[in-house]
Amino acid sequence: MTKKLAVLGTVLLATTALSASAETLRWARAGDSLTLDPHAQNEGPTHTLAHQIYEPLLIRDMTGKFEAALATDWAVKEGDPNVWVFNLREGVKFHDGADFTAEDVVFSFERAKSETSAMKELLTSIVEVRAVDDTTVEFVTDGPNPILPNNFTNLFMMDKGWAEANNVVNVQDINNGETTFAATNAMGTGPYKVVSREPDVKTVLEQNADYWGAGDFPLDVTRIEYTPIQNASTRVAALLSGEVDFIQDVPVQDLVRVDGTDGLTVKTAPQNRVIFFGMNSGADDLERDNVSGKNPLADAKVRQAMNMAINRDAIKKVVMREQSLPAGMIAPPFVNGWTEALDTVPEGDIAAAKALMEEAGYGDGFSIQLDCPNDRYVNDEGICQAAVGMFGQIGITVNLDAKPKAQHFPLITNGQTDFYMLGWGVPTYDSEYVFNFLVHTRGEERGSWNGTGFSDADIDAKIVSLASETDLEARDATIAEIWDTVQSETLYLPIHHQVLNWGMTDAVGIEVSPEDDPKFKYFEMN
């Protein structure tokens, strides 16, 4: 039976006793990983596949708790608050038998800090990474950084020698369409290694027989066959017919049918992710609207009117079939800096919204294009379709353009969209992550996903200060100040906190991860 929706923030159950079985797991979800290059894309499904092959120094387990991975322990260096010391796990080997050493850590972090890396915002406070010896690494920061390890859970370690031999020292420039050897090949230390890779078709992984974690994790799954199935009906049919064993994206309209089928189970939990609309309020003029010479989204009254026009309860009931939690901010309750007051859902008021449009000089409305993915979030295109009618009630004619995430995301990161849907998870569980990517002025080190055009030097300085503020009360106060600006400026239009629905055969033993990132070494096959 479907498990009741847990209260947001509740720690999920840990995996149960180790099972002796071992077998193939056939896995499907709506969209594929965008690349195998571990530093080229900061995106959930891409990280999920990477976690099977590559490993970070520390990870979050299936409940969201920190767990040692390629590092065994870490601490601030005695006598120097600007240095973190990480001790590495000994005896670890890459899939080709090469030793994992501190040299690989230094290389991986330097690579992840480079210009084309999608992970560089996480590492802005690091000024040097140095190998003390083969099993010790020091991270030197530009000031004390008490939460530095939080940023490392999706920072994957590569084999320096393999990267040099295959000409992939530089990160794939995915936003400009570059293809490299690392995009379709991988060499990690993880529990599984790549057997074959056909992007958007099928990826096959087999267990790493020399994995360091043998005996520490169930490792019941010995072979993974991963098939992206964009069409929801086809994906469900594959589970119902026995073609696949596990799907991450059970459509909300099929929950009862799947869960009521003998031999199948649906497990549900809130996700560490918010779905929202972004607006290019910083441009002088928009590219895809019918207003000439000015930008209607630059007027705060228009943005406020749009926020009031979204009927989040209707989206929850009709589009999401009750499988969402309406949101008033773009961070979930898992995150430091979230408050109930900030997350107050705006009341829908069409009359008041129309009045604001009139005050802003757009009483007759305007038209604009909404860019939306159709294979990334739960009912993403359906949400956008519903919003079209809602904005129409206040005179805004929305022309919907839905496309696969591989085409949608570069519109945001390359500044080519005026109005767009995005979902944001927070793997660090701290607001600084949100601010670095979505609020800071777009530049070389921060703001890569800030498609709003918002830029404020004072806010930028406050965001930068968070990395080195050791007084946690003062830090939290700064976080609150930044959130006040985000909310008062109506930079984004929050829609809801996403709810996860995983469908599986009864043979699969696992609980839902709040990160929506199944790590198959934890799975038990009954």
C-alpha positions as CSV (number, residue, x, y, z in Angstrom):
1,M,0.0,0.0,0.0
2,T,1.1,3.6,-0.6
3,K,3.0,4.9,2.4
4,K,1.6,8.1,3.9
5,L,3.3,11.3,3.0
6,A,5.9,12.0,5.7
7,V,6.0,15.4,7.4
8,L,8.5,17.5,5.6
9,G,11.9,17.2,7.1
10,T,11.3,13.8,8.7
11,V,14.4,11.6,8.5
12,L,13.7,8.6,6.3
13,L,14.1,5.1,7.6
14,A,17.5,3.5,7.2
15,T,18.0,0.4,5.0
16,T,17.3,-2.9,6.8
17,A,19.3,-6.0,7.3
18,L,21.8,-7.2,4.7
19,S,20.4,-9.6,2.2
20,A,22.3,-12.4,0.5
21,S,20.6,-12.2,-2.9
22,A,22.3,-10.6,-5.9
23,E,20.8,-9.8,-9.3
24,T,20.0,-7.4,-12.1
25,L,18.0,-4.3,-11.4
26,R,16.1,-2.8,-14.4
27,W,15.7,0.9,-13.7
28,A,13.7,3.5,-15.6
29,R,13.0,7.2,-15.1
30,A,11.6,10.0,-17.3
31,G,15.0,11.5,-18.4
32,D,18.5,10.4,-18.9
33,S,21.8,11.7,-17.4
34,L,23.0,14.6,-19.5
35,T,26.6,13.5,-19.4
36,L,29.0,11.1,-17.7
37,D,31.5,13.9,-17.1
38,P,31.1,14.3,-13.3
39,H,31.8,18.1,-13.3
40,A,29.9,19.2,-16.4
41,Q,26.3,19.4,-15.2
42,N,24.9,20.2,-11.8
43,E,21.6,18.3,-12.3
44,G,19.8,15.6,-10.3
45,P,19.5,12.7,-12.7
46,T,23.1,13.3,-13.9
47,H,24.4,13.1,-10.3
48,T,22.3,10.0,-9.7
49,L,24.0,8.0,-12.4
50,A,27.4,9.5,-11.5
51,H,27.0,8.3,-7.9
52,Q,26.9,4.7,-9.1
53,I,30.3,5.1,-10.9
54,Y,32.2,7.9,-9.2
55,E,32.5,8.8,-5.6
56,P,32.9,12.0,-3.6
57,L,34.9,12.3,-0.4
58,L,31.7,12.1,1.7
59,I,28.1,11.5,0.7
60,R,24.6,11.6,2.0
61,D,23.1,8.2,2.5
62,M,19.6,7.3,1.6
63,T,18.2,9.1,4.6
64,G,20.1,12.3,3.9
65,K,22.8,11.8,6.6
66,F,26.5,12.4,6.1
67,E,28.6,9.3,5.6
68,A,32.3,8.8,4.9
69,A,33.1,7.8,1.3
70,L,36.6,8.3,-0.2
71,A,37.6,10.2,3.0
72,T,37.4,8.5,6.3
73,D,37.4,11.6,8.5
74,W,37.8,15.4,8.2
75,A,38.3,18.3,10.5
76,V,39.6,21.9,10.7
77,K,43.3,22.0,11.1
78,E,44.5,22.6,14.7
79,G,45.8,26.1,14.9
80,D,44.6,27.2,11.5
81,P,40.9,27.8,11.0
82,N,41.4,28.5,7.3
83,V,42.5,24.9,6.6
84,W,40.4,21.7,6.5
85,V,42.2,18.4,6.6
86,F,40.8,15.3,4.9
87,N,42.2,11.8,5.5
88,L,41.6,9.5,2.6
89,R,40.6,5.9,2.6
90,E,43.5,3.6,2.0
91,G,43.6,0.8,-0.6
92,V,41.0,2.3,-2.9
93,K,41.4,1.6,-6.6
94,F,39.8,3.0,-9.7
95,H,38.0,0.5,-12.0
96,D,41.1,0.0,-14.1
97,G,43.2,-0.9,-11.0
98,A,45.0,2.4,-10.6
99,D,45.5,3.6,-7.0
100,F,43.3,6.4,-5.7
101,T,45.6,9.0,-4.1
102,A,45.7,12.6,-2.9
103,E,47.0,13.6,-6.3
104,D,43.6,12.6,-7.8
105,V,41.8,14.7,-5.2
106,V,43.8,17.7,-6.0
107,F,43.3,17.2,-9.7
108,S,39.5,16.6,-9.3
109,F,39.0,19.8,-7.3
110,E,41.1,21.9,-9.6
111,R,39.0,20.5,-12.5
112,A,35.7,21.2,-10.7
113,K,36.8,24.8,-10.0
114,S,37.5,25.5,-13.7
115,E,35.6,27.8,-16.0
116,T,33.4,25.2,-17.8
117,S,32.6,23.3,-14.6
118,A,29.0,23.4,-13.4
119,M,30.2,22.8,-9.8
120,K,32.4,25.8,-9.3
121,E,29.9,27.8,-7.2
122,L,30.4,25.2,-4.5
123,L,34.1,25.8,-4.3
124,T,34.5,29.6,-4.4
125,S,36.0,29.8,-0.9
126,I,38.8,27.4,-1.7
127,V,42.1,29.1,-2.7
128,E,44.3,26.0,-2.7
129,V,44.0,22.2,-2.5
130,R,47.3,20.5,-1.6
131,A,48.4,16.9,-1.1
132,V,50.3,16.5,2.2
133,D,51.0,12.8,1.4
134,D,49.2,10.0,-0.6
135,T,46.3,9.8,2.0
136,T,46.0,13.4,3.3
137,V,44.6,16.5,1.6
138,E,44.4,20.0,2.9
139,F,41.8,22.5,1.6
140,V,42.9,26.1,2.2
141,T,40.1,28.6,2.2
142,D,40.0,32.4,2.0
143,G,38.6,32.5,5.5
144,P,37.1,30.1,8.1
145,N,34.4,28.0,6.3
146,P,32.5,26.0,8.9
147,I,30.2,24.3,6.4
148,L,32.8,23.5,3.6
149,P,32.2,19.7,3.8
150,N,28.5,20.2,3.1
151,N,29.5,21.3,-0.4
152,F,31.4,18.1,-1.3
153,T,28.7,15.4,-1.5
154,N,28.3,15.7,-5.3
155,L,32.0,16.5,-6.0
156,F,33.2,13.4,-7.7
157,M,36.8,12.2,-7.8
158,M,38.4,11.3,-11.1
159,D,41.6,9.4,-12.0
160,K,44.1,12.1,-13.0
161,G,46.1,9.6,-15.2
162,W,43.0,8.4,-17.0
163,A,41.9,12.0,-17.7
164,E,45.3,13.0,-19.1
165,A,45.5,9.8,-21.2
166,N,42.0,10.5,-22.7
167,N,42.4,14.2,-23.2
168,V,39.6,15.1,-20.7
169,V,41.6,17.2,-18.2
170,N,39.2,20.0,-19.0
171,V,35.5,19.8,-18.2
172,Q,33.1,19.2,-21.1
173,D,31.6,22.5,-22.2
174,I,28.1,21.1,-22.2
175,N,26.3,24.5,-22.6
176,N,28.0,25.0,-25.9
177,G,27.4,21.5,-27.2
178,E,30.9,20.1,-26.7
179,T,31.3,16.3,-26.7
180,T,34.3,14.6,-25.1
181,F,35.5,11.2,-24.2
182,A,34.4,11.7,-20.6
183,A,30.8,12.5,-21.7
184,T,30.2,8.8,-22.7
185,N,33.0,7.0,-20.8
186,A,33.9,6.9,-17.1
187,M,36.6,5.7,-14.7
188,G,35.6,6.0,-11.1
189,T,36.1,4.2,-7.8
190,G,32.4,3.5,-7.3
191,P,30.4,0.3,-6.7
192,Y,29.5,0.0,-10.4
193,K,31.4,0.4,-13.7
194,V,30.1,1.3,-17.2
195,V,29.6,-1.7,-19.6
196,S,27.8,0.3,-22.3
197,R,26.3,3.7,-22.8
198,E,23.8,4.9,-25.4
199,P,22.6,8.3,-24.3
200,D,18.8,8.6,-24.1
201,V,18.5,4.9,-25.0
202,K,20.2,2.6,-22.4
203,T,23.1,2.4,-20.0
204,V,24.4,-0.8,-18.5
205,L,26.5,-1.0,-15.4
206,E,28.1,-4.0,-13.7
207,Q,29.3,-4.3,-10.1
208,N,32.9,-3.4,-9.4
209,A,34.3,-6.7,-8.0
210,D,37.1,-4.8,-6.2
211,Y,34.9,-2.2,-4.6
212,W,36.3,-1.1,-1.2
213,G,32.9,-1.1,0.3
214,A,32.2,-4.8,0.0
215,G,31.0,-6.0,3.3
216,D,29.9,-2.5,4.4
217,F,26.9,-2.2,2.0
218,P,24.3,-4.7,0.8
219,L,25.5,-4.6,-2.8
220,D,22.8,-7.0,-3.8
221,V,22.4,-5.4,-7.2
222,T,25.2,-6.8,-9.4
223,R,24.0,-5.4,-12.7
224,I,22.0,-2.2,-13.6
225,E,20.1,-1.7,-16.8
226,Y,19.0,1.9,-17.0
227,T,16.4,3.0,-19.6
228,P,15.1,6.6,-19.8
229,I,11.4,6.4,-20.7
230,Q,10.0,9.9,-21.2
231,N,6.4,8.9,-21.9
232,A,4.6,8.4,-18.6
233,S,2.2,5.8,-19.9
234,T,5.0,3.8,-21.4
235,R,7.0,4.0,-18.3
236,V,4.2,2.7,-16.1
237,A,3.4,0.0,-18.6
238,A,7.0,-1.2,-18.4
239,L,6.7,-1.6,-14.6
240,L,3.3,-3.3,-14.8
241,S,4.4,-5.8,-17.5
242,G,7.6,-6.7,-15.6
243,E,10.0,-5.1,-18.2
244,V,11.5,-3.0,-15.4
245,D,11.8,-3.4,-11.7
246,F,12.1,0.1,-10.5
247,I,10.9,3.5,-11.7
248,Q,11.5,6.9,-10.1
249,D,8.7,8.8,-11.7
250,V,5.4,7.2,-11.1
251,P,2.8,9.6,-12.7
252,V,0.4,10.9,-10.1
253,Q,-2.6,9.7,-12.1
254,D,-1.2,6.1,-11.9
255,L,-0.3,5.9,-8.2
256,V,-3.4,3.9,-7.2
257,R,-3.2,1.5,-10.1
258,V,0.5,0.7,-9.6
259,D,0.2,0.4,-5.8
260,G,-2.9,-1.8,-6.2
261,T,-1.1,-4.3,-8.5
262,D,0.0,-7.5,-6.9
263,G,3.8,-7.6,-6.6
264,L,4.2,-3.9,-6.9
265,T,4.6,-1.1,-4.3
266,V,4.7,2.7,-4.5
267,K,6.7,4.5,-1.9
268,T,6.2,8.2,-1.3
269,A,8.1,11.0,0.5
270,P,8.7,14.8,0.2
271,Q,11.6,15.8,-1.9
272,N,14.3,18.3,-1.1
273,R,13.3,20.4,-4.1
274,V,11.0,23.4,-5.0
275,I,9.4,23.9,-8.4
276,F,9.1,27.6,-9.5
277,F,9.0,30.1,-12.4
278,G,11.9,32.4,-13.1
279,M,11.5,35.8,-14.8
280,N,14.1,37.9,-16.6
281,S,13.4,41.1,-14.7
282,G,16.9,42.6,-15.3
283,A,16.8,43.1,-19.1
284,D,15.9,46.4,-20.6
285,D,13.8,44.7,-23.2
286,L,12.6,41.1,-23.7
287,E,13.1,38.9,-26.7
288,R,9.9,36.9,-26.6
289,D,7.1,39.3,-25.7
290,N,5.0,41.8,-27.6
291,V,6.1,44.9,-25.7
292,S,8.5,47.0,-27.6
293,G,11.3,49.0,-25.9
294,K,10.7,48.0,-22.3
295,N,10.4,45.0,-20.0
296,P,7.1,44.4,-18.3
297,L,8.8,41.9,-15.9
298,A,11.1,44.7,-14.6
299,D,8.1,46.2,-12.8
300,A,7.7,44.6,-9.3
301,K,3.9,45.1,-9.5
302,V,3.7,42.9,-12.6
303,R,5.7,40.2,-10.8
304,Q,3.5,40.5,-7.7
305,A,0.4,40.2,-9.9
306,M,1.8,37.1,-11.5
307,N,2.5,35.6,-8.1
308,M,-1.1,36.2,-7.1
309,A,-2.5,34.7,-10.3
310,I,-1.0,31.3,-9.6
311,N,-3.6,29.0,-8.0
312,R,-1.3,26.6,-6.2
313,D,-4.2,24.7,-4.6
314,A,-5.7,24.0,-8.0
315,I,-2.3,22.8,-9.3
316,K,-2.1,20.5,-6.3
317,K,-5.6,19.1,-6.7
318,V,-6.0,18.8,-10.4
319,V,-2.5,18.6,-11.9
320,M,-0.6,16.9,-9.1
321,R,-3.5,14.8,-7.7
322,E,-2.6,16.0,-4.1
323,Q,1.1,15.0,-4.6
324,S,2.6,18.4,-3.9
325,L,2.9,21.0,-1.1
326,P,2.2,24.6,-2.2
327,A,5.3,26.8,-1.7
328,G,5.9,30.5,-0.9
329,M,9.7,30.4,-1.3
330,I,12.3,28.6,-3.4
331,A,13.9,26.6,-0.6
332,P,12.4,23.5,1.0
333,P,11.9,22.9,4.8
334,F,15.0,20.7,4.8
335,V,17.2,23.8,4.4
336,N,18.8,26.1,6.9
337,G,17.2,29.5,6.4
338,W,13.8,28.2,5.6
339,T,11.0,29.6,7.9
340,E,7.3,29.0,7.9
341,A,6.8,32.7,7.6
342,L,8.9,33.0,4.4
343,D,7.2,29.9,3.0
344,T,3.7,31.5,3.4
345,V,1.8,30.7,0.2
346,P,0.5,33.9,-1.6
347,E,-3.2,34.1,-1.6
348,G,-4.7,33.9,-5.1
349,D,-6.6,37.1,-5.8
350,I,-7.4,37.8,-9.5
351,A,-9.1,41.2,-8.8
352,A,-6.1,42.5,-6.8
353,A,-3.7,41.1,-9.4
354,K,-5.6,42.9,-12.2
355,A,-5.4,46.1,-10.2
356,L,-1.6,45.8,-9.9
357,M,-1.4,45.2,-13.7
358,E,-3.4,48.4,-14.2
359,E,-1.2,50.4,-11.8
360,A,1.9,49.1,-13.7
361,G,0.5,50.3,-17.0
362,Y,-0.4,46.9,-18.4
363,G,-4.1,46.9,-17.9
364,D,-4.5,45.5,-21.4
365,G,-1.9,42.8,-20.6
366,F,0.9,41.5,-22.8
367,S,2.1,38.3,-24.3
368,I,5.2,36.3,-23.4
369,Q,6.8,32.9,-24.0
370,L,7.1,30.4,-21.2
371,D,9.9,27.9,-21.6
372,C,9.2,24.6,-19.8
373,P,10.9,21.2,-19.6
374,N,8.8,18.1,-20.4
375,D,11.0,15.3,-19.0
376,R,12.5,16.6,-15.8
377,Y,10.0,17.3,-13.0
378,V,6.7,15.6,-12.0
379,N,4.1,16.8,-14.5
380,D,6.3,19.7,-15.5
381,E,4.6,20.4,-18.8
382,G,1.1,19.9,-17.2
383,I,2.0,22.5,-14.5
384,C,3.0,25.0,-17.3
385,Q,-0.2,24.3,-19.2
386,A,-2.3,25.0,-16.1
387,A,-0.3,28.2,-15.5
388,V,-1.1,29.5,-19.0
389,G,-4.8,29.8,-18.1
390,M,-4.0,31.3,-14.8
391,F,-1.9,34.1,-16.2
392,G,-4.5,34.6,-18.9
393,Q,-7.0,35.6,-16.2
394,I,-4.9,38.8,-15.6
395,G,-4.4,39.6,-19.2
396,I,-1.0,37.9,-19.8
397,T,-1.1,35.7,-22.9
398,V,1.5,33.0,-22.4
399,N,2.8,31.0,-25.3
400,L,4.1,27.7,-24.0
401,D,7.3,26.1,-25.5
402,A,8.0,22.8,-23.8
403,K,11.1,20.8,-24.7
404,P,13.4,18.1,-23.2
405,K,15.7,19.2,-20.4
406,A,18.8,18.9,-22.5
407,Q,17.5,21.7,-24.6
408,H,15.7,23.6,-21.9
409,F,18.5,24.1,-19.3
410,P,21.0,25.8,-21.6
411,L,18.3,28.5,-22.2
412,I,18.7,29.4,-18.5
413,T,22.4,29.1,-18.1
414,N,23.1,30.9,-21.4
415,G,20.6,33.7,-20.6
416,Q,18.3,33.0,-23.6
417,T,14.9,32.8,-21.9
418,D,12.6,35.5,-20.5
419,F,10.3,33.3,-18.5
420,Y,11.0,29.7,-17.5
421,M,10.3,26.8,-15.2
422,L,13.0,25.5,-12.9
423,G,13.2,23.1,-10.0
424,W,16.0,23.5,-7.4
425,G,17.2,21.0,-4.8
426,V,19.6,21.9,-2.1
427,P,22.1,19.0,-1.4
428,T,24.1,21.1,1.1
429,Y,20.9,21.7,3.1
430,D,21.9,25.4,3.5
431,S,20.6,28.6,1.9
432,E,24.0,29.6,0.7
433,Y,23.7,27.0,-2.1
434,V,20.5,28.6,-3.3
435,F,22.0,32.1,-3.2
436,N,25.2,31.2,-5.0
437,F,23.4,29.7,-8.0
438,L,20.1,31.6,-8.2
439,V,20.5,35.1,-6.6
440,H,24.1,36.3,-6.9
441,T,24.9,38.4,-10.0
442,R,25.8,36.1,-12.8
443,G,29.6,35.9,-13.2
444,E,32.6,33.6,-13.5
445,E,32.2,32.1,-10.0
446,R,28.6,32.5,-9.0
447,G,25.1,33.0,-10.4
448,S,25.3,30.5,-13.3
449,W,21.6,29.6,-12.9
450,N,20.4,33.2,-12.2
451,G,18.2,33.7,-15.2
452,T,16.4,36.7,-13.6
453,G,19.1,39.3,-14.4
454,F,18.9,40.4,-10.8
455,S,22.1,42.1,-9.6
456,D,22.7,43.9,-6.3
457,A,26.2,44.5,-5.1
458,D,25.1,44.6,-1.4
459,I,23.3,41.3,-1.7
460,D,26.3,39.8,-3.5
461,A,28.6,40.9,-0.7
462,K,26.3,39.3,1.9
463,I,26.2,36.0,-0.1
464,V,30.0,35.9,-0.3
465,S,30.3,36.6,3.4
466,L,28.4,33.4,4.2
467,A,31.3,31.2,3.3
468,S,33.6,32.6,6.0
469,E,31.2,33.6,8.8
470,T,31.9,31.4,11.8
471,D,29.3,33.1,14.1
472,L,26.4,30.9,13.1
473,E,23.8,33.3,14.6
474,A,25.3,36.2,12.6
475,R,25.4,34.0,9.6
476,D,21.7,33.0,10.0
477,A,20.8,36.7,10.4
478,T,22.5,37.4,7.0
479,I,20.7,34.5,5.4
480,A,17.4,36.0,6.7
481,E,18.3,39.4,5.2
482,I,19.0,37.9,1.8
483,W,15.8,36.0,1.9
484,D,13.9,39.1,2.7
485,T,15.2,40.7,-0.4
486,V,14.4,37.7,-2.6
487,Q,10.9,37.7,-1.3
488,S,10.2,41.4,-1.4
489,E,11.5,41.7,-4.9
490,T,9.4,38.7,-6.1
491,L,12.5,37.4,-8.0
492,Y,10.8,34.0,-8.5
493,L,7.3,32.6,-8.5
494,P,7.3,29.5,-6.2
495,I,4.8,26.8,-7.1
496,H,5.3,23.8,-4.8
497,H,7.5,21.5,-2.9
498,Q,7.8,18.3,-5.1
499,V,6.7,14.9,-3.7
500,L,8.5,11.8,-4.8
501,N,6.8,8.6,-5.9
502,W,9.0,5.6,-6.5
503,G,7.4,2.4,-8.0
504,M,9.0,-1.0,-7.6
505,T,8.5,-4.7,-7.4
506,D,8.2,-6.2,-4.0
507,A,11.6,-7.7,-4.5
508,V,13.2,-4.2,-4.2
509,G,14.0,-3.2,-0.6
510,I,14.7,0.5,-0.2
511,E,13.1,3.7,1.2
512,V,12.8,6.9,-0.8
513,S,15.7,9.4,-0.6
514,P,14.8,13.1,-0.1
515,E,17.4,13.8,-2.8
516,D,15.6,11.5,-5.4
517,D,19.0,9.9,-5.9
518,P,18.9,6.1,-5.4
519,K,22.3,4.8,-4.6
520,F,22.1,1.2,-5.6
521,K,24.8,-0.1,-3.3
522,Y,22.2,0.4,-0.5
523,F,19.5,-1.6,-2.3
524,E,18.4,-5.0,-1.0
525,M,16.9,-7.5,-3.4
526,N,14.6,-9.9,-1.6
